[in-house]
Amino acid sequence: MNSFCLLQAAALFPAVLCLCPFAEAQENPQQPKQTIHVSVDRVNVGVIVTNSRGHFVEGLRREDFRVFDNGIEQPLTGFAAIEEPAQVLLLIESGPAVLFLEKNHVLASDTLLNNLSPNDRVAIASYSRAPELLLDFTPDKLTAKLALQSLNFTLGFAELKLASSLASATDWLAPLPGKKTVVVLSTGVDTSPPEKWEMIQQRLKTSDVRILAVSLSGDFRKPLKGRKLSPQERQDRAFVKQGFAQADQSLHELSQATGGRVYLPKNAKEFDRAYSEIAQLIRHEYSIAFSPPSNDGQLHAIQVKVNRFWCRVDHRQAYLAPPPR
C-alpha cells in the first residue's frame, strides 16, 4: 500500500482500540457545552530547568525561583523539589492510522515506564471521538505494561478529536495534587471543530498539566528507497507529507501551550530515546506555587526565572484568575 492509499485508509476506515472494562468519562453529546469557570486561590506551576548543554539542573531550592504574574513578581507560597511523585497519563491515539503505522511504536512506550520513578503513578487512556480511560492511576508499572500489551487496534472510528480529547484529559487530572503530565502518542491528525480551537487552547494554556507529545507518523518522514516513483506517486507523497507536517505543527502548538515538548522520532532507536528523555523530564520537574494577586476573571501571563546561570526554563504560560467576588 503506498503512502497516499495509507492516508486515505487512515481517514476512512475504522481501527481503534477496543474499550476495556475500565472505560469511563465518555463525552455525552446531548449535554450542553458550558463556559469554563475556574476558581483559583493557588496557582501551581511545574518547572523544568536545563542548562546550556541540555542537562537537567538539580538541587535547586525555593529561593532560586522567581515567578511573575503579568510581569509583576509574586511571592512563592509553595515549593516541591523534583523528588515529588508524578501523575502520568498515557493518552494514545486509537485512530485507523495506528493500525497501519506500526503499533510497535506505541507498545515501545514501556521504555517510558521502565525509567519512571517507582512512586510515579501511571494511567492509560485512548482517544478517537473522546478520551476513554483504560487503566486508572497505579504505581504498578507491570500492570501498566500488561495494559499496553493488551491494546487492540481493530475496532472503532476514524474521527480523531485530538485537541478536545487533550482538553478533557487535562480536566481529569486537574483535581490531582502535585506534578501532572499527559504523554500523548499521536499522529497529530485532528478533526476537532476549528471554531473551538481558541477555547481549547486557552484551557490547555491555563491548565497545570504538562503535555509531552510523541508523533507516531515518523514513517512518513523517511525517504522511499528501492524504486523510482512515478509523477503521480511523487505528487501523492508530497500531499501526504504536507498533511503530516500540519499534524506536527498541531502537536507543537498543543504542547507548547503547557510548557511541554514534542518528539518526532523516525525509528525504534529514536522512539526509545524520546521515551527515556520524557521519563527524565517528568522526574526532574520542580513544583512552585503562588497566590493570584487579583480576582479579575482575566487571563494572566506567567513567567518563571531561576537565579543562577543561563538556563532554559519550561513551564505553563498562563492561568485564569478567579472572577470578582
C-alpha positions in Angstrom: 0.0 0.0 0.0 1.6 3.4 -1.0 1.5 6.4 1.3 -1.4 8.1 -0.4 -3.6 5.0 0.0 -2.5 4.6 3.6 -3.6 8.2 4.3 -6.9 7.5 2.6 -7.3 4.4 4.7 -6.4 6.3 7.8 -9.1 8.8 7.1 -11.8 6.4 6.0 -11.6 3.0 7.8 -12.3 2.2 11.5 -9.4 0.8 13.5 -9.2 1.9 17.1 -8.6 0.4 20.5 -11.4 -1.7 21.9 -12.5 -0.3 25.3 -11.6 -2.2 28.4 -13.9 -2.5 31.4 -12.1 0.4 33.0 -13.5 2.7 30.3 -15.3 5.8 31.6 -15.8 9.5 31.3 -17.4 9.3 27.8 -18.4 12.6 26.3 -22.2 12.9 26.3 -23.2 14.6 23.0 -26.6 15.6 24.5 -25.1 17.6 27.3 -24.9 21.3 26.6 -21.4 22.8 26.2 -20.7 25.0 29.2 -18.4 28.0 29.6 -15.4 27.3 31.7 -15.5 28.8 35.2 -12.4 28.4 37.3 -11.9 29.3 41.0 -8.2 29.7 41.7 -6.7 30.5 45.1 -3.4 28.9 44.4 -1.6 28.8 41.0 0.6 25.7 40.6 3.4 25.8 38.1 5.5 22.8 37.1 9.0 23.9 36.1 11.7 22.0 34.2 15.2 23.6 34.2 18.0 22.6 31.8 21.4 24.2 31.3 23.1 25.3 28.0 24.1 21.7 27.4 20.6 20.4 27.8 21.4 18.7 31.2 18.8 18.9 33.9 19.6 21.3 36.8 19.1 19.5 40.1 19.4 20.7 43.7 17.6 24.0 43.2 15.9 25.5 46.3 12.8 27.6 46.8 14.9 30.8 46.9 16.3 30.0 43.4 13.0 30.6 41.7 11.2 33.9 40.9 7.7 33.9 39.5 6.0 36.8 37.7 2.2 37.4 37.1 1.7 39.8 34.1 5.2 41.0 34.7 4.9 41.6 38.4 6.9 39.4 40.8 4.9 37.4 43.3 6.0 35.7 46.5 6.0 31.9 46.3 3.5 30.1 48.6 4.6 26.6 47.7 7.6 24.6 46.6 8.3 20.9 46.0 11.6 19.5 44.8 12.0 17.1 41.9 11.7 14.0 44.2 7.9 14.5 44.5 6.0 11.6 42.8 4.3 12.4 39.5 0.9 11.5 37.9 1.4 10.4 34.3 -1.4 9.8 31.8 -0.5 8.0 28.6 -3.1 9.2 26.0 -2.9 7.0 22.9 -4.5 7.8 19.5 -6.8 5.0 18.6 -7.5 6.1 15.1 -7.0 3.9 12.0 -3.6 5.2 11.2 -2.2 3.4 14.3 -3.0 0.1 12.7 -1.0 1.0 9.5 1.8 2.9 11.3 3.5 0.1 13.2 1.7 -0.2 16.5 5.0 -1.4 18.0 5.8 2.3 18.3 3.0 2.5 20.8 4.0 -0.7 22.7 7.6 0.5 22.9 6.4 3.1 25.3 7.2 0.6 28.1 10.7 2.2 27.8 9.0 5.2 29.5 7.6 3.1 32.2 11.0 1.5 32.9 12.5 4.9 33.5 9.9 6.5 35.7 10.3 6.7 39.5 8.9 3.8 41.4 6.5 6.1 43.2 5.2 7.8 40.0 1.6 6.8 39.2 0.6 5.9 35.6 -2.8 5.7 33.9 -3.6 4.7 30.3 -6.3 6.1 28.0 -7.1 6.1 24.3 -8.9 8.7 22.3 -10.8 9.0 19.0 -14.0 10.9 19.4 -13.3 11.4 23.1 -10.8 10.1 25.6 -11.6 6.7 27.3 -9.8 5.6 30.5 -8.4 2.1 30.1 -6.3 1.9 33.3 -6.7 4.1 36.3 -3.7 5.6 38.1 -1.4 3.0 39.6 2.2 2.9 40.8 2.4 -0.7 39.5 4.4 -0.4 36.2 4.0 -4.1 35.4 0.2 -3.7 35.4 0.6 -0.7 33.1 2.9 -2.7 30.7 0.3 -5.5 30.6 -2.4 -3.0 29.7 -0.3 -1.6 26.9 0.4 -5.1 25.5 -3.3 -5.9 25.5 -4.3 -2.9 23.4 -6.5 -3.9 20.4 -6.2 -1.9 17.2 -9.1 -3.5 15.2 -12.4 -1.7 16.0 -13.6 1.8 16.3 -14.0 5.2 14.5 -12.0 7.3 12.0 -12.9 10.5 13.8 -9.9 11.9 15.8 -10.6 14.8 18.1 -7.0 15.4 19.4 -7.3 18.9 20.8 -10.7 18.4 22.6 -9.5 15.0 23.9 -6.4 16.6 25.4 -8.5 19.3 27.0 -10.8 16.6 28.6 -7.7 14.7 29.8 -6.3 17.7 31.5 -9.6 18.3 33.2 -9.4 14.7 34.5 -6.0 15.4 36.1 -6.9 18.9 37.4 -8.1 17.8 40.9 -5.0 15.6 41.5 -2.2 17.1 43.6 1.5 17.5 42.6 3.2 17.0 39.3 0.9 16.1 36.4 1.8 15.1 32.8 -0.1 13.9 29.8 2.2 11.9 27.4 0.2 11.9 24.1 1.1 9.3 21.4 -0.5 10.6 18.2 -0.1 11.2 14.5 -1.3 14.7 15.2 -4.3 14.4 12.9 -7.1 16.4 14.4 -10.8 16.6 13.5 -11.8 18.8 16.4 -14.1 21.7 15.3 -11.9 24.6 14.2 -14.3 27.1 15.9 -13.5 25.5 19.3 -9.7 25.8 18.8 -9.3 29.1 20.7 -11.3 27.9 23.7 -9.4 24.5 23.8 -6.0 26.3 23.5 -7.0 28.5 26.5 -8.0 25.5 28.5 -4.6 23.9 27.9 -2.7 27.1 28.4 -4.3 27.7 31.8 -4.0 24.1 33.0 -1.3 23.0 35.4 -0.9 19.8 33.4 2.1 19.5 31.1 1.7 17.9 27.7 4.6 15.9 26.1 3.8 14.7 22.6 5.3 11.8 20.6 4.4 11.7 16.9 3.6 8.3 15.5 3.9 9.4 11.9 7.7 9.2 11.6 7.5 6.7 8.8 6.2 9.4 6.5 9.4 11.4 7.1 11.5 8.6 5.7 12.6 8.9 2.0 11.3 6.0 -0.1 14.1 3.6 -1.3 14.3 0.8 -3.8 12.4 2.1 -6.8 11.8 5.3 -8.8 8.4 6.9 -8.1 6.1 7.9 -10.9 5.0 11.5 -11.2 1.6 10.7 -9.6 3.2 8.8 -6.7 5.5 11.8 -6.1 2.5 14.1 -6.0 0.7 11.7 -3.7 3.6 11.5 -1.3 4.0 15.3 -1.3 0.4 15.6 -0.4 0.8 13.1 2.5 3.9 14.8 3.8 2.2 18.2 3.8 -0.7 16.7 5.8 1.6 15.3 8.4 3.6 18.5 8.5 0.4 20.3 9.5 -0.2 17.5 12.1 3.3 18.0 13.6 2.5 21.7 13.9 -0.7 20.9 15.8 1.3 18.8 18.3 3.8 21.7 18.7 1.1 24.2 19.4 -0.8 22.0 21.8 2.2 21.0 23.9 4.0 24.4 23.9 0.9 26.0 25.4 1.6 23.9 28.6 5.4 24.3 28.6 5.7 20.8 27.1 7.8 19.4 24.3 7.3 17.5 21.0 9.3 14.5 19.8 9.3 13.4 16.1 11.1 10.0 16.1 11.8 8.2 12.8 12.8 4.8 14.0 12.9 2.4 17.0 16.1 3.9 18.4 14.7 7.4 18.3 11.5 6.3 19.9 13.5 4.7 22.8 15.5 7.9 23.2 12.3 10.0 23.2 10.6 7.9 25.9 13.8 7.9 28.0 14.0 11.7 27.8 10.3 12.1 28.7 10.8 10.0 31.8 13.7 12.2 32.8 11.6 15.4 32.2 8.9 14.0 34.4 11.4 13.0 37.1 13.2 16.4 37.0 10.2 18.7 37.4 10.0 21.2 40.2 6.7 22.4 41.5 6.2 26.0 42.7 3.0 27.9 43.6 1.8 31.5 44.2 -1.5 33.2 45.1 -3.2 35.2 42.4 -2.8 38.9 43.2 -6.3 39.8 41.8 -9.8 38.4 41.2 -10.5 39.9 37.8 -11.5 36.7 35.9 -8.9 37.5 33.3 -6.1 35.5 31.6 -2.8 36.2 33.3 0.6 35.5 31.8 3.2 33.5 33.9 6.9 33.8 33.7 9.4 31.9 35.9 13.1 32.8 36.2 15.9 31.0 38.0 18.5 32.9 40.0 21.7 31.1 38.9 23.2 31.0 35.5 21.7 30.9 32.0 19.2 28.1 31.7 16.2 27.0 29.8 13.0 27.2 31.9 9.9 25.3 30.7 6.6 25.9 32.4 2.9 26.7 31.7 2.2 30.0 30.1 -0.9 31.4 31.8 -3.7 30.9 34.3 -7.3 32.2 34.5 -7.8 34.3 37.6 -10.9 33.9 39.8 -13.8 36.1 39.0 -14.6 39.2 41.1 -16.3 38.4 44.4 
